[in-house]
Amino acid sequence: MDPIETITTDVLEKKLAAGEKLELVDVREDEEVEHGMIPGAKHIRMMTIPENLEYFDKDKEYIFICRSGNRSSNVCYYLQDQGYKVRNMVGGMLEWRGTTE
């Protein structure tokens, strides 16, 4: 199993501030995202990822987000095995200091 690429919250915040167009996917539960999501992130709950594969494009890279980085890491392994380009935001929303919506 190949290692999963990662991105820190600080690096992600700088990329977003610089205007980079990134594909962000928040895999937390509904009640978790009610407390705020990173602007521009798409909400697809972890357990519904397999039924939402049509959303993903194998030519794009997706950054996955959860509360701490554990669930998003599991999603990354699953999707990487399916042939998708993925990156996990380590530390999750617990370490996110940027804006939320």
CORQUI-V781326 format. One record per backbone hydrogen bond with DSSP energy under -1.0 kcal/mol. NH is the residue of the N-H (numbers start at 0). CO is the residue of the C=O. Records with the same first field share a line. If there is no record, write none. Layout:
NH->CO, CO
This chain:
6->87
11->7
12->8
13->9
14->10
15->11
16->12
17->13
18->15
19->14
24->62
25->41
26->64
32->28
33->29
34->31
35->32
40->37
41->23
43->25
45->26
47->44
48->45
51->48
54->51
55->52
59->56
61->84
62->22
63->86
64->24
73->69
74->70
75->71
76->72
77->73
78->74
79->75
80->76
82->79
83->78
86->61
87->4
88->63
89->6, 87
91->88
92->65
93->66
94->91
100->36
